[in-house]
Amino acid sequence: MTGVEILLVEDSETQAVQLRALLEAEGYSVERAASAEAALESLNARIPDLVIADVHLPGMDGRELSRQIRLNGRTRAIPVLMLTGARDEDLERQGLESGADAYLSKSSDPDLIRLRLKALLRRTVDTAADAPKAAAFSPFRRGRVVILHDSATARLHLKDVLTQEGYAVEAVADEAALDAVLWEPADCVLINLAAHAFDGLEVCRRLSEHMRDEGDDPPRIIGLGGRGLLDAAFLAGADDVAPADASDDVMAVRVRALIRRKQLAEETRRQDTEQRDRALALAASDARAAMVEALESANAELAGANSQLKEAQAKLVQAAKMASLGELVAGIAHEINNPLAFILGHHATVERLVGQIGGDNPAVGKAKDRLTAMHLGLKRIQDLVLNLRRFSRMDESAVQTLDVPESIETVLALLAHKLGPGIEVRRSFEAGRALEGSPALLNQVVMNMVSNAADAVEGQGIIEITTSQTDGLYRISVADSGPGVPADLRDRIFEPFFTTKPVGSGTGLGLAIAYSVVEAHKGSIFVEDSPHGGAAFVITIPISPVTEGSAP
């Protein structure tokens, strides 16, 4: 059995050398501690497969060391073999009651020591192999003992002794009855090795191999009687062999030591299973959290991509709208301007000829008045065409210096049909006239803000347009006396396709386009409360050195 580590606790240098030689000859790896205190220090760093301890040690003795090992959750399942210099039943009882799993005299035959070690380590290996399996018993329970003995007297006596120890005991006389009672798990089975009615060694071997093949934690086996059967019993799978003349106390403490060891192994396995289940649950929880995080990240990326698509769509719509508007305005301006120039030219000729007619003819005076009125009307048409051409300026999309008051007045002239007599338009141009920007795009932003303000006041109210400059920013504000914008909507009004207007009354692109235009100018646009009770839309654009030097 290679790869097994044994901690040898022995203060005698001579005894330690002899035991180390015996153990290493069997292929075991041996670490020696000269005292119980040194052994406990060693257990802090490394857990061996088995501990061999002398009963008589300087300072803390072997029995107290065994108790300390059993009290610690990390070490309680380690098998402990106690050694003493003399065979003393009282010392054996004390050693087993302190937590040791087996008790041997140092003068025992080396072969017996080897067999005892293999029996102890066999159960340790079995327990490690069954580690993934949950314990078959609850943590707290009575030990269950089964006695197989062909003597009725011996059966009754052993049952009485072990029942008084608090165990649940069943005593049977043959193998068939043993198989019947072992349908329920047992902690310990006592088998008469020298029975006449059955082969005790064969029963021991069959029971050990069958239970191991079934994957269960086999019961601990004690062979009864026959010192000459020690070697054969251990090889057959027995965990201990009690002589026929063993006292009731010795029998009780040996059974107690084996059951304790089995229950400690079960408890350790149960704790390992619970710890593994918790680790698996934690890993599953971490995996779910990672999946949720990945999904959230993916959703955020999709939301970002969707937002970019909406922004791109809005810009494409704006580009198409501006292109169409430019073509439309250019076409209308051209179509109006040609006949307008023809009419203005002939109007001037007619006006000059009528002015040459002298006298007090009332008809001539009336004609002069009509010509004057016609000139005013034609002039208004000419100004409208000029404003349309100024607004579109599709050939002037590059950044240039523009006249802000003039651009605002152009917008107001184009929206005159929307700004009826019930709307008072106030102007306060405190900033300089010049601003670096794109005339067509800036006109579109201001027109959208004034148009929204006109919709908000619904034909009756105040619209105030102000300009100012401070801290290197040019500020244009359009405030109204309408109902305002609710606080919970102020973060959404610049989203593409979001609108508070009735279905069919708005596309939800106006403010989104305005936001993009201002952002392209490295500026910002936001909404705040108006001094007139409604909303005030404000754009701020960085002032260039050229603009900074312009006078108000």
Contacts in CASP RR format, 6 or more apart in sequence:
PFRMAT RR
TARGET T0000
AUTHOR 0000-0000-0000
METHOD contacts of the structure
MODEL  1
MTGVEILLVEDSETQAVQLRALLEAEGYSVERAASAEAALESLNARIPDL
VIADVHLPGMDGRELSRQIRLNGRTRAIPVLMLTGARDEDLERQGLESGA
DAYLSKSSDPDLIRLRLKALLRRTVDTAADAPKAAAFSPFRRGRVVILHD
SATARLHLKDVLTQEGYAVEAVADEAALDAVLWEPADCVLINLAAHAFDG
LEVCRRLSEHMRDEGDDPPRIIGLGGRGLLDAAFLAGADDVAPADASDDV
MAVRVRALIRRKQLAEETRRQDTEQRDRALALAASDARAAMVEALESANA
ELAGANSQLKEAQAKLVQAAKMASLGELVAGIAHEINNPLAFILGHHATV
ERLVGQIGGDNPAVGKAKDRLTAMHLGLKRIQDLVLNLRRFSRMDESAVQ
TLDVPESIETVLALLAHKLGPGIEVRRSFEAGRALEGSPALLNQVVMNMV
SNAADAVEGQGIIEITTSQTDGLYRISVADSGPGVPADLRDRIFEPFFTT
KPVGSGTGLGLAIAYSVVEAHKGSIFVEDSPHGGAAFVITIPISPVTEGS
AP
1 26 0 8 1.000
1 27 0 8 1.000
1 28 0 8 1.000
1 118 0 8 1.000
1 121 0 8 1.000
1 125 0 8 1.000
2 27 0 8 1.000
3 27 0 8 1.000
3 28 0 8 1.000
3 29 0 8 1.000
4 27 0 8 1.000
4 28 0 8 1.000
4 29 0 8 1.000
4 49 0 8 1.000
4 50 0 8 1.000
4 121 0 8 1.000
5 28 0 8 1.000
5 29 0 8 1.000
5 30 0 8 1.000
5 31 0 8 1.000
5 46 0 8 1.000
5 48 0 8 1.000
5 49 0 8 1.000
5 50 0 8 1.000
6 23 0 8 1.000
6 28 0 8 1.000
6 29 0 8 1.000
6 30 0 8 1.000
6 31 0 8 1.000
6 48 0 8 1.000
6 49 0 8 1.000
6 50 0 8 1.000
6 51 0 8 1.000
6 52 0 8 1.000
7 31 0 8 1.000
7 32 0 8 1.000
7 33 0 8 1.000
7 39 0 8 1.000
7 42 0 8 1.000
7 43 0 8 1.000
7 48 0 8 1.000
7 50 0 8 1.000
7 51 0 8 1.000
7 52 0 8 1.000
8 16 0 8 1.000
8 19 0 8 1.000
8 20 0 8 1.000
8 23 0 8 1.000
8 30 0 8 1.000
8 31 0 8 1.000
8 32 0 8 1.000
8 33 0 8 1.000
8 52 0 8 1.000
9 32 0 8 1.000
9 33 0 8 1.000
9 34 0 8 1.000
9 35 0 8 1.000
9 36 0 8 1.000
9 38 0 8 1.000
9 39 0 8 1.000
9 51 0 8 1.000
9 52 0 8 1.000
9 53 0 8 1.000
9 54 0 8 1.000
9 57 0 8 1.000
9 62 0 8 1.000
9 65 0 8 1.000
10 16 0 8 1.000
10 19 0 8 1.000
10 32 0 8 1.000
10 34 0 8 1.000
10 52 0 8 1.000
10 53 0 8 1.000
10 54 0 8 1.000
10 83 0 8 1.000
11 34 0 8 1.000
11 35 0 8 1.000
11 54 0 8 1.000
11 56 0 8 1.000
11 57 0 8 1.000
11 58 0 8 1.000
12 54 0 8 1.000
15 54 0 8 1.000
15 106 0 8 1.000
16 32 0 8 1.000
16 34 0 8 1.000
19 30 0 8 1.000
19 52 0 8 1.000
20 30 0 8 1.000
20 32 0 8 1.000
22 110 0 8 1.000
22 113 0 8 1.000
22 114 0 8 1.000
23 30 0 8 1.000
23 52 0 8 1.000
23 117 0 8 1.000
24 30 0 8 1.000
26 114 0 8 1.000
26 117 0 8 1.000
28 117 0 8 1.000
31 42 0 8 1.000
31 46 0 8 1.000
31 48 0 8 1.000
33 39 0 8 1.000
33 41 0 8 1.000
33 42 0 8 1.000
35 57 0 8 1.000
35 58 0 8 1.000
35 59 0 8 1.000
35 60 0 8 1.000
36 53 0 8 1.000
36 57 0 8 1.000
36 59 0 8 1.000
36 60 0 8 1.000
36 61 0 8 1.000
36 62 0 8 1.000
36 64 0 8 1.000
36 65 0 8 1.000
36 68 0 8 1.000
37 59 0 8 1.000
37 60 0 8 1.000
39 51 0 8 1.000
39 53 0 8 1.000
39 65 0 8 1.000
40 65 0 8 1.000
40 68 0 8 1.000
43 69 0 8 1.000
43 72 0 8 1.000
43 74 0 8 1.000
43 75 0 8 1.000
47 74 0 8 1.000
47 75 0 8 1.000
47 78 0 8 1.000
48 78 0 8 1.000
49 78 0 8 1.000
49 79 0 8 1.000
49 121 0 8 1.000
49 124 0 8 1.000
50 78 0 8 1.000
50 79 0 8 1.000
50 80 0 8 1.000
50 81 0 8 1.000
50 117 0 8 1.000
50 120 0 8 1.000
50 121 0 8 1.000
50 124 0 8 1.000
51 65 0 8 1.000
51 69 0 8 1.000
51 78 0 8 1.000
51 79 0 8 1.000
51 80 0 8 1.000
51 81 0 8 1.000
52 80 0 8 1.000
52 81 0 8 1.000
52 83 0 8 1.000
53 62 0 8 1.000
53 65 0 8 1.000
53 66 0 8 1.000
53 80 0 8 1.000
53 81 0 8 1.000
53 82 0 8 1.000
53 83 0 8 1.000
53 100 0 8 1.000
54 62 0 8 1.000
54 82 0 8 1.000
54 83 0 8 1.000
54 84 0 8 1.000
54 106 0 8 1.000
55 61 0 8 1.000
55 62 0 8 1.000
55 63 0 8 1.000
55 82 0 8 1.000
55 83 0 8 1.000
55 84 0 8 1.000
55 85 0 8 1.000
55 91 0 8 1.000
55 95 0 8 1.000
56 62 0 8 1.000
56 84 0 8 1.000
56 85 0 8 1.000
57 65 0 8 1.000
60 68 0 8 1.000
62 82 0 8 1.000
62 95 0 8 1.000
62 98 0 8 1.000
63 82 0 8 1.000
63 94 0 8 1.000
63 95 0 8 1.000
63 98 0 8 1.000
63 100 0 8 1.000
64 98 0 8 1.000
66 80 0 8 1.000
66 82 0 8 1.000
66 95 0 8 1.000
66 98 0 8 1.000
66 99 0 8 1.000
66 100 0 8 1.000
67 98 0 8 1.000
67 99 0 8 1.000
69 75 0 8 1.000
69 76 0 8 1.000
69 78 0 8 1.000
69 80 0 8 1.000
69 99 0 8 1.000
70 76 0 8 1.000
70 99 0 8 1.000
70 264 0 8 1.000
73 268 0 8 1.000
76 264 0 8 1.000
76 267 0 8 1.000
76 268 0 8 1.000
77 127 0 8 1.000
77 264 0 8 1.000
77 265 0 8 1.000
77 267 0 8 1.000
77 268 0 8 1.000
79 101 0 8 1.000
79 102 0 8 1.000
79 120 0 8 1.000
79 121 0 8 1.000
79 123 0 8 1.000
79 124 0 8 1.000
79 261 0 8 1.000
80 99 0 8 1.000
80 100 0 8 1.000
80 101 0 8 1.000
80 102 0 8 1.000
81 100 0 8 1.000
81 101 0 8 1.000
81 102 0 8 1.000
81 103 0 8 1.000
81 104 0 8 1.000
81 116 0 8 1.000
81 117 0 8 1.000
81 120 0 8 1.000
82 95 0 8 1.000
82 96 0 8 1.000
82 100 0 8 1.000
82 102 0 8 1.000
82 103 0 8 1.000
82 104 0 8 1.000
83 104 0 8 1.000
83 105 0 8 1.000
83 106 0 8 1.000
84 91 0 8 1.000
84 92 0 8 1.000
84 103 0 8 1.000
84 104 0 8 1.000
84 105 0 8 1.000
84 106 0 8 1.000
85 105 0 8 1.000
85 106 0 8 1.000
85 107 0 8 1.000
86 105 0 8 1.000
87 105 0 8 1.000
87 107 0 8 1.000
89 247 0 8 1.000
89 249 0 8 1.000
89 250 0 8 1.000
91 103 0 8 1.000
92 103 0 8 1.000
92 250 0 8 1.000
92 253 0 8 1.000
93 249 0 8 1.000
93 250 0 8 1.000
93 253 0 8 1.000
95 103 0 8 1.000
96 103 0 8 1.000
96 253 0 8 1.000
96 254 0 8 1.000
96 256 0 8 1.000
96 257 0 8 1.000
97 253 0 8 1.000
97 256 0 8 1.000
97 257 0 8 1.000
99 257 0 8 1.000
99 260 0 8 1.000
100 257 0 8 1.000
101 120 0 8 1.000
101 257 0 8 1.000
101 258 0 8 1.000
101 261 0 8 1.000
102 116 0 8 1.000
102 119 0 8 1.000
102 120 0 8 1.000
102 240 0 8 1.000
102 257 0 8 1.000
104 112 0 8 1.000
104 113 0 8 1.000
104 116 0 8 1.000
111 231 0 8 1.000
112 230 0 8 1.000
112 231 0 8 1.000
115 230 0 8 1.000
115 231 0 8 1.000
115 234 0 8 1.000
115 235 0 8 1.000
116 234 0 8 1.000
118 234 0 8 1.000
119 234 0 8 1.000
119 237 0 8 1.000
119 238 0 8 1.000
119 239 0 8 1.000
119 240 0 8 1.000
120 239 0 8 1.000
122 237 0 8 1.000
123 220 0 8 1.000
123 239 0 8 1.000
123 261 0 8 1.000
123 262 0 8 1.000
123 265 0 8 1.000
126 212 0 8 1.000
126 217 0 8 1.000
126 218 0 8 1.000
127 217 0 8 1.000
127 265 0 8 1.000
127 268 0 8 1.000
127 269 0 8 1.000
130 215 0 8 1.000
130 217 0 8 1.000
130 269 0 8 1.000
131 269 0 8 1.000
131 272 0 8 1.000
131 273 0 8 1.000
132 273 0 8 1.000
132 276 0 8 1.000
133 215 0 8 1.000
133 269 0 8 1.000
133 273 0 8 1.000
134 269 0 8 1.000
134 270 0 8 1.000
134 273 0 8 1.000
135 217 0 8 1.000
135 266 0 8 1.000
135 267 0 8 1.000
135 269 0 8 1.000
135 270 0 8 1.000
135 273 0 8 1.000
136 185 0 8 1.000
136 216 0 8 1.000
136 217 0 8 1.000
136 266 0 8 1.000
137 185 0 8 1.000
137 263 0 8 1.000
137 266 0 8 1.000
139 267 0 8 1.000
139 270 0 8 1.000
142 166 0 8 1.000
142 167 0 8 1.000
142 168 0 8 1.000
143 166 0 8 1.000
143 167 0 8 1.000
143 168 0 8 1.000
143 187 0 8 1.000
143 188 0 8 1.000
143 259 0 8 1.000
143 263 0 8 1.000
144 167 0 8 1.000
144 168 0 8 1.000
144 169 0 8 1.000
144 170 0 8 1.000
144 184 0 8 1.000
144 185 0 8 1.000
144 186 0 8 1.000
144 187 0 8 1.000
144 188 0 8 1.000
145 162 0 8 1.000
145 167 0 8 1.000
145 168 0 8 1.000
145 169 0 8 1.000
145 170 0 8 1.000
145 186 0 8 1.000
145 187 0 8 1.000
145 188 0 8 1.000
145 189 0 8 1.000
145 190 0 8 1.000
145 255 0 8 1.000
145 259 0 8 1.000
146 169 0 8 1.000
146 170 0 8 1.000
146 171 0 8 1.000
146 172 0 8 1.000
146 178 0 8 1.000
146 181 0 8 1.000
146 182 0 8 1.000
146 186 0 8 1.000
146 188 0 8 1.000
146 189 0 8 1.000
146 190 0 8 1.000
146 219 0 8 1.000
147 155 0 8 1.000
147 158 0 8 1.000
147 159 0 8 1.000
147 162 0 8 1.000
147 169 0 8 1.000
147 170 0 8 1.000
147 171 0 8 1.000
147 172 0 8 1.000
147 189 0 8 1.000
147 190 0 8 1.000
148 172 0 8 1.000
148 173 0 8 1.000
148 174 0 8 1.000
148 175 0 8 1.000
148 178 0 8 1.000
148 189 0 8 1.000
148 190 0 8 1.000
148 191 0 8 1.000
148 192 0 8 1.000
148 195 0 8 1.000
148 198 0 8 1.000
148 200 0 8 1.000
148 203 0 8 1.000
149 155 0 8 1.000
149 158 0 8 1.000
149 171 0 8 1.000
149 173 0 8 1.000
149 190 0 8 1.000
149 191 0 8 1.000
149 192 0 8 1.000
149 195 0 8 1.000
149 224 0 8 1.000
150 173 0 8 1.000
150 174 0 8 1.000
150 192 0 8 1.000
150 195 0 8 1.000
150 196 0 8 1.000
150 197 0 8 1.000
150 198 0 8 1.000
151 192 0 8 1.000
152 173 0 8 1.000
154 192 0 8 1.000
154 224 0 8 1.000
155 171 0 8 1.000
155 172 0 8 1.000
155 173 0 8 1.000
156 171 0 8 1.000
158 169 0 8 1.000
158 171 0 8 1.000
158 190 0 8 1.000
158 251 0 8 1.000
159 169 0 8 1.000
159 170 0 8 1.000
159 171 0 8 1.000
161 248 0 8 1.000
161 251 0 8 1.000
161 252 0 8 1.000
162 169 0 8 1.000
162 251 0 8 1.000
162 252 0 8 1.000
162 255 0 8 1.000
163 169 0 8 1.000
165 252 0 8 1.000
165 255 0 8 1.000
165 256 0 8 1.000
167 187 0 8 1.000
167 255 0 8 1.000
167 259 0 8 1.000
170 181 0 8 1.000
172 178 0 8 1.000
172 180 0 8 1.000
172 181 0 8 1.000
173 197 0 8 1.000
174 197 0 8 1.000
174 198 0 8 1.000
175 198 0 8 1.000
175 203 0 8 1.000
178 189 0 8 1.000
178 203 0 8 1.000
178 207 0 8 1.000
182 189 0 8 1.000
182 207 0 8 1.000
182 219 0 8 1.000
185 216 0 8 1.000
185 217 0 8 1.000
185 219 0 8 1.000
186 219 0 8 1.000
187 219 0 8 1.000
187 220 0 8 1.000
187 258 0 8 1.000
187 259 0 8 1.000
187 262 0 8 1.000
187 263 0 8 1.000
188 219 0 8 1.000
188 220 0 8 1.000
188 221 0 8 1.000
188 222 0 8 1.000
188 255 0 8 1.000
188 258 0 8 1.000
188 259 0 8 1.000
188 262 0 8 1.000
189 207 0 8 1.000
189 219 0 8 1.000
189 220 0 8 1.000
189 221 0 8 1.000
189 222 0 8 1.000
190 222 0 8 1.000
190 223 0 8 1.000
190 224 0 8 1.000
190 255 0 8 1.000
191 200 0 8 1.000
191 203 0 8 1.000
191 204 0 8 1.000
191 207 0 8 1.000
191 221 0 8 1.000
191 222 0 8 1.000
191 223 0 8 1.000
191 224 0 8 1.000
191 238 0 8 1.000
192 200 0 8 1.000
192 223 0 8 1.000
192 224 0 8 1.000
192 225 0 8 1.000
193 200 0 8 1.000
193 201 0 8 1.000
193 204 0 8 1.000
193 223 0 8 1.000
193 224 0 8 1.000
193 225 0 8 1.000
193 226 0 8 1.000
193 229 0 8 1.000
193 233 0 8 1.000
193 241 0 8 1.000
194 200 0 8 1.000
194 224 0 8 1.000
194 225 0 8 1.000
194 226 0 8 1.000
194 229 0 8 1.000
194 244 0 8 1.000
201 229 0 8 1.000
201 232 0 8 1.000
201 233 0 8 1.000
201 236 0 8 1.000
202 236 0 8 1.000
204 221 0 8 1.000
204 223 0 8 1.000
204 233 0 8 1.000
204 236 0 8 1.000
204 237 0 8 1.000
204 238 0 8 1.000
205 236 0 8 1.000
205 237 0 8 1.000
207 218 0 8 1.000
207 219 0 8 1.000
207 221 0 8 1.000
208 218 0 8 1.000
208 221 0 8 1.000
208 236 0 8 1.000
208 237 0 8 1.000
208 238 0 8 1.000
211 217 0 8 1.000
211 218 0 8 1.000
211 219 0 8 1.000
212 218 0 8 1.000
217 262 0 8 1.000
217 265 0 8 1.000
217 266 0 8 1.000
217 269 0 8 1.000
219 262 0 8 1.000
220 239 0 8 1.000
220 240 0 8 1.000
220 258 0 8 1.000
220 259 0 8 1.000
220 261 0 8 1.000
220 262 0 8 1.000
221 237 0 8 1.000
221 238 0 8 1.000
221 239 0 8 1.000
221 240 0 8 1.000
222 238 0 8 1.000
222 239 0 8 1.000
222 240 0 8 1.000
222 241 0 8 1.000
222 242 0 8 1.000
222 254 0 8 1.000
222 255 0 8 1.000
222 258 0 8 1.000
223 229 0 8 1.000
223 233 0 8 1.000
223 238 0 8 1.000
223 240 0 8 1.000
223 241 0 8 1.000
223 242 0 8 1.000
224 241 0 8 1.000
224 242 0 8 1.000
224 244 0 8 1.000
225 241 0 8 1.000
225 242 0 8 1.000
225 243 0 8 1.000
225 244 0 8 1.000
226 241 0 8 1.000
226 243 0 8 1.000
226 244 0 8 1.000
227 243 0 8 1.000
229 241 0 8 1.000
230 241 0 8 1.000
233 241 0 8 1.000
234 241 0 8 1.000
239 258 0 8 1.000
240 254 0 8 1.000
240 258 0 8 1.000
242 250 0 8 1.000
242 251 0 8 1.000
242 254 0 8 1.000
246 254 0 8 1.000
310 495 0 8 1.000
310 496 0 8 1.000
310 497 0 8 1.000
311 496 0 8 1.000
311 512 0 8 1.000
311 516 0 8 1.000
313 496 0 8 1.000
314 496 0 8 1.000
314 497 0 8 1.000
314 509 0 8 1.000
314 512 0 8 1.000
314 513 0 8 1.000
314 516 0 8 1.000
315 513 0 8 1.000
315 516 0 8 1.000
317 509 0 8 1.000
317 513 0 8 1.000
318 444 0 8 1.000
318 509 0 8 1.000
318 513 0 8 1.000
318 516 0 8 1.000
322 394 0 8 1.000
322 440 0 8 1.000
322 444 0 8 1.000
323 394 0 8 1.000
325 392 0 8 1.000
326 392 0 8 1.000
326 394 0 8 1.000
329 388 0 8 1.000
329 389 0 8 1.000
329 391 0 8 1.000
329 392 0 8 1.000
330 389 0 8 1.000
330 392 0 8 1.000
330 394 0 8 1.000
332 388 0 8 1.000
333 385 0 8 1.000
333 388 0 8 1.000
333 389 0 8 1.000
336 381 0 8 1.000
336 385 0 8 1.000
337 385 0 8 1.000
340 378 0 8 1.000
340 381 0 8 1.000
340 382 0 8 1.000
340 385 0 8 1.000
343 378 0 8 1.000
344 378 0 8 1.000
344 382 0 8 1.000
347 371 0 8 1.000
347 374 0 8 1.000
347 375 0 8 1.000
347 378 0 8 1.000
350 371 0 8 1.000
351 368 0 8 1.000
351 371 0 8 1.000
351 375 0 8 1.000
354 364 0 8 1.000
354 367 0 8 1.000
354 368 0 8 1.000
354 371 0 8 1.000
355 364 0 8 1.000
355 368 0 8 1.000
357 364 0 8 1.000
358 364 0 8 1.000
383 413 0 8 1.000
384 413 0 8 1.000
387 410 0 8 1.000
387 413 0 8 1.000
387 414 0 8 1.000
388 414 0 8 1.000
390 406 0 8 1.000
390 407 0 8 1.000
390 410 0 8 1.000
390 439 0 8 1.000
390 443 0 8 1.000
391 410 0 8 1.000
391 411 0 8 1.000
391 414 0 8 1.000
391 440 0 8 1.000
391 443 0 8 1.000
391 447 0 8 1.000
392 440 0 8 1.000
393 439 0 8 1.000
393 440 0 8 1.000
393 443 0 8 1.000
394 440 0 8 1.000
396 438 0 8 1.000
396 439 0 8 1.000
396 440 0 8 1.000
397 438 0 8 1.000
397 440 0 8 1.000
397 441 0 8 1.000
398 438 0 8 1.000
399 436 0 8 1.000
399 437 0 8 1.000
399 438 0 8 1.000
400 436 0 8 1.000
400 437 0 8 1.000
400 438 0 8 1.000
400 439 0 8 1.000
401 434 0 8 1.000
401 435 0 8 1.000
401 436 0 8 1.000
401 437 0 8 1.000
401 546 0 8 1.000
401 547 0 8 1.000
402 434 0 8 1.000
402 435 0 8 1.000
402 436 0 8 1.000
402 437 0 8 1.000
402 439 0 8 1.000
402 442 0 8 1.000
403 433 0 8 1.000
403 434 0 8 1.000
404 429 0 8 1.000
404 431 0 8 1.000
404 432 0 8 1.000
404 433 0 8 1.000
404 434 0 8 1.000
404 435 0 8 1.000
404 467 0 8 1.000
404 474 0 8 1.000
404 476 0 8 1.000
405 427 0 8 1.000
405 429 0 8 1.000
405 433 0 8 1.000
405 467 0 8 1.000
406 433 0 8 1.000
407 439 0 8 1.000
407 442 0 8 1.000
407 443 0 8 1.000
407 446 0 8 1.000
408 427 0 8 1.000
408 429 0 8 1.000
408 446 0 8 1.000
408 465 0 8 1.000
408 476 0 8 1.000
410 443 0 8 1.000
411 443 0 8 1.000
411 446 0 8 1.000
411 447 0 8 1.000
411 450 0 8 1.000
412 419 0 8 1.000
412 425 0 8 1.000
412 450 0 8 1.000
414 447 0 8 1.000
415 447 0 8 1.000
415 450 0 8 1.000
415 451 0 8 1.000
415 454 0 8 1.000
418 451 0 8 1.000
418 454 0 8 1.000
419 425 0 8 1.000
419 450 0 8 1.000
419 454 0 8 1.000
419 463 0 8 1.000
420 459 0 8 1.000
422 459 0 8 1.000
422 460 0 8 1.000
422 461 0 8 1.000
423 454 0 8 1.000
423 457 0 8 1.000
423 459 0 8 1.000
423 460 0 8 1.000
423 461 0 8 1.000
423 462 0 8 1.000
423 463 0 8 1.000
424 461 0 8 1.000
424 462 0 8 1.000
424 463 0 8 1.000
425 463 0 8 1.000
425 464 0 8 1.000
425 465 0 8 1.000
426 462 0 8 1.000
426 463 0 8 1.000
426 464 0 8 1.000
426 465 0 8 1.000
427 464 0 8 1.000
427 465 0 8 1.000
427 466 0 8 1.000
428 464 0 8 1.000
428 465 0 8 1.000
428 466 0 8 1.000
428 467 0 8 1.000
429 466 0 8 1.000
429 467 0 8 1.000
429 552 0 8 1.000
430 466 0 8 1.000
430 467 0 8 1.000
430 468 0 8 1.000
430 469 0 8 1.000
430 552 0 8 1.000
431 467 0 8 1.000
431 468 0 8 1.000
431 469 0 8 1.000
431 474 0 8 1.000
431 475 0 8 1.000
431 552 0 8 1.000
432 467 0 8 1.000
432 469 0 8 1.000
432 547 0 8 1.000
432 550 0 8 1.000
432 551 0 8 1.000
432 552 0 8 1.000
433 550 0 8 1.000
433 552 0 8 1.000
434 546 0 8 1.000
434 547 0 8 1.000
434 550 0 8 1.000
435 442 0 8 1.000
435 474 0 8 1.000
435 541 0 8 1.000
435 543 0 8 1.000
435 547 0 8 1.000
436 543 0 8 1.000
436 544 0 8 1.000
436 546 0 8 1.000
436 547 0 8 1.000
437 521 0 8 1.000
437 541 0 8 1.000
438 517 0 8 1.000
438 520 0 8 1.000
438 521 0 8 1.000
441 517 0 8 1.000
441 520 0 8 1.000
441 521 0 8 1.000
442 517 0 8 1.000
442 521 0 8 1.000
444 513 0 8 1.000
444 514 0 8 1.000
444 517 0 8 1.000
445 513 0 8 1.000
445 514 0 8 1.000
445 517 0 8 1.000
445 518 0 8 1.000
445 525 0 8 1.000
445 539 0 8 1.000
446 476 0 8 1.000
446 478 0 8 1.000
448 510 0 8 1.000
448 511 0 8 1.000
448 513 0 8 1.000
448 514 0 8 1.000
449 478 0 8 1.000
449 514 0 8 1.000
449 537 0 8 1.000
449 539 0 8 1.000
450 463 0 8 1.000
450 465 0 8 1.000
450 478 0 8 1.000
452 511 0 8 1.000
452 537 0 8 1.000
453 463 0 8 1.000
453 478 0 8 1.000
453 479 0 8 1.000
453 480 0 8 1.000
453 535 0 8 1.000
453 537 0 8 1.000
454 463 0 8 1.000
455 501 0 8 1.000
456 480 0 8 1.000
456 482 0 8 1.000
456 483 0 8 1.000
456 484 0 8 1.000
456 534 0 8 1.000
456 535 0 8 1.000
457 463 0 8 1.000
457 480 0 8 1.000
457 481 0 8 1.000
457 482 0 8 1.000
458 482 0 8 1.000
461 480 0 8 1.000
461 481 0 8 1.000
461 482 0 8 1.000
462 480 0 8 1.000
462 481 0 8 1.000
462 532 0 8 1.000
463 478 0 8 1.000
463 479 0 8 1.000
463 480 0 8 1.000
463 481 0 8 1.000
464 477 0 8 1.000
464 478 0 8 1.000
464 479 0 8 1.000
464 480 0 8 1.000
464 530 0 8 1.000
464 531 0 8 1.000
464 532 0 8 1.000
465 476 0 8 1.000
465 477 0 8 1.000
465 478 0 8 1.000
466 475 0 8 1.000
466 476 0 8 1.000
466 477 0 8 1.000
466 479 0 8 1.000
467 474 0 8 1.000
467 475 0 8 1.000
467 476 0 8 1.000
467 477 0 8 1.000
468 475 0 8 1.000
468 477 0 8 1.000
469 475 0 8 1.000
469 543 0 8 1.000
472 542 0 8 1.000
472 543 0 8 1.000
472 548 0 8 1.000
473 540 0 8 1.000
473 541 0 8 1.000
473 542 0 8 1.000
473 543 0 8 1.000
474 540 0 8 1.000
474 541 0 8 1.000
474 542 0 8 1.000
474 543 0 8 1.000
474 547 0 8 1.000
475 538 0 8 1.000
475 539 0 8 1.000
475 540 0 8 1.000
476 538 0 8 1.000
476 539 0 8 1.000
476 541 0 8 1.000
477 536 0 8 1.000
477 537 0 8 1.000
477 538 0 8 1.000
477 539 0 8 1.000
478 536 0 8 1.000
478 537 0 8 1.000
478 538 0 8 1.000
479 530 0 8 1.000
479 531 0 8 1.000
479 532 0 8 1.000
479 534 0 8 1.000
479 535 0 8 1.000
479 536 0 8 1.000
479 537 0 8 1.000
480 530 0 8 1.000
480 532 0 8 1.000
480 534 0 8 1.000
480 535 0 8 1.000
480 536 0 8 1.000
481 530 0 8 1.000
481 532 0 8 1.000
481 533 0 8 1.000
481 534 0 8 1.000
482 530 0 8 1.000
482 532 0 8 1.000
482 533 0 8 1.000
482 534 0 8 1.000
482 535 0 8 1.000
483 534 0 8 1.000
484 529 0 8 1.000
484 530 0 8 1.000
484 533 0 8 1.000
484 534 0 8 1.000
484 535 0 8 1.000
485 493 0 8 1.000
485 500 0 8 1.000
485 527 0 8 1.000
485 535 0 8 1.000
489 500 0 8 1.000
490 526 0 8 1.000
490 527 0 8 1.000
492 498 0 8 1.000
493 500 0 8 1.000
493 511 0 8 1.000
493 527 0 8 1.000
494 511 0 8 1.000
494 512 0 8 1.000
494 514 0 8 1.000
494 515 0 8 1.000
494 525 0 8 1.000
495 512 0 8 1.000
496 508 0 8 1.000
496 509 0 8 1.000
496 512 0 8 1.000
497 507 0 8 1.000
497 508 0 8 1.000
497 509 0 8 1.000
497 512 0 8 1.000
498 508 0 8 1.000
498 512 0 8 1.000
499 505 0 8 1.000
499 506 0 8 1.000
499 507 0 8 1.000
499 508 0 8 1.000
501 508 0 8 1.000
511 525 0 8 1.000
514 525 0 8 1.000
514 539 0 8 1.000
515 525 0 8 1.000
518 524 0 8 1.000
518 525 0 8 1.000
518 539 0 8 1.000
518 541 0 8 1.000
519 525 0 8 1.000
521 541 0 8 1.000
521 542 0 8 1.000
522 541 0 8 1.000
522 542 0 8 1.000
523 539 0 8 1.000
523 540 0 8 1.000
523 541 0 8 1.000
523 542 0 8 1.000
524 539 0 8 1.000
524 540 0 8 1.000
525 537 0 8 1.000
525 538 0 8 1.000
525 539 0 8 1.000
525 540 0 8 1.000
526 537 0 8 1.000
526 538 0 8 1.000
527 535 0 8 1.000
527 536 0 8 1.000
527 537 0 8 1.000
527 538 0 8 1.000
528 535 0 8 1.000
528 536 0 8 1.000
528 538 0 8 1.000
529 535 0 8 1.000
529 536 0 8 1.000
530 536 0 8 1.000
END
